[in-house]
Amino acid sequence: MRFAEDGLIGLAAARASVPDVIILDIGLPGLDGWEVLAQLRSDSDTLGVRVLVLTAHAQPEMADRAAADGADDFMTKPFRPNDLRISVEALLESTAEALPVEQ
């Protein structure tokens, strides 16, 4: 598990070692979460990474934008830790299901 304190560092880390899941805050310094998401989705190396957008902005249009921009899930703060765990586990499971089966 890795943490990044801003969007530029997070994006560089994701490109250097592609993770299975990214929990992406929208309110990041440097590149905001929307720009990070756009760059993740435009890069063939990170296109398939599952992304959970996490934000304090609970307006319905934020969830709509996250889905339209390619996020796999959306959660607002404050959140219950168990809900976050369930969401990340589901994203990890969907990643495993998308992998090709070796024969």
ROKOL-354502 format. One line per field, with one value per residue (C-alpha): x, y, z; residue number from 1. Coordinates in steps of 0.2 Angstrom, whole numbers. Layout:
<pts>
X <- X,...
Y <- Y,...
Z <- Z,...
resi <- NUM,...
</pts>
This chain:
<pts>
X <- 0,6,1,4,2,-3,-9,8,16,1,1,19,18,4,14,30,21,4,-8,-24,-34,-33,-42,-42,-47,-54,-47,-28,-15,-5,-16,-33,-42,-51,-35,-27,-42,-41,-23,-25,-39,-29,-13,-13,-3,-16,-32,-38,-34,-49,-52,-63,-66,-67,-73,-81,-92,-109,-118,-126,-117,-100,-105,-111,-95,-85,-94,-93,-75,-71,-71,-76,-84,-88,-89,-91,-83,-86,-87,-88,-72,-81,-90,-73,-66,-81,-79,-61,-63,-76,-65,-51,-62,-68,-49,-46,-61,-54,-38,-35,-36,-19,-21
Y <- 0,17,35,51,68,76,72,73,61,49,49,46,32,24,24,18,3,0,-4,-15,-1,17,27,44,60,74,88,85,98,100,90,88,71,74,77,62,52,59,55,37,34,41,30,12,6,13,12,-4,1,1,19,23,42,48,65,77,84,74,82,69,78,73,54,57,65,52,38,48,51,33,30,12,18,33,36,52,57,54,36,20,10,-6,2,7,-11,-19,-7,-10,-29,-28,-18,-31,-45,-37,-34,-53,-58,-47,-56,-68,-86,-96,-113
Z <- 0,-5,-1,-10,-4,-20,-37,-46,-34,-35,-54,-55,-42,-51,-67,-59,-51,-58,-43,-43,-35,-32,-19,-27,-17,-28,-17,-20,-21,-38,-50,-43,-43,-59,-68,-61,-66,-84,-85,-78,-91,-105,-102,-109,-94,-81,-91,-82,-64,-53,-46,-31,-30,-12,-9,4,-10,-8,-22,-35,-49,-42,-42,-60,-65,-57,-67,-83,-81,-79,-60,-55,-38,-28,-10,1,17,31,27,38,37,34,18,11,14,5,-9,-11,-10,-23,-35,-31,-36,-52,-56,-53,-64,-78,-79,-93,-87,-90,-97
resi <- 1,2,3,4,5,6,7,8,9,10,11,12,13,14,15,16,17,18,19,20,21,22,23,24,25,26,27,28,29,30,31,32,33,34,35,36,37,38,39,40,41,42,43,44,45,46,47,48,49,50,51,52,53,54,55,56,57,58,59,60,61,62,63,64,65,66,67,68,69,70,71,72,73,74,75,76,77,78,79,80,81,82,83,84,85,86,87,88,89,90,91,92,93,94,95,96,97,98,99,100,101,102,103
</pts>
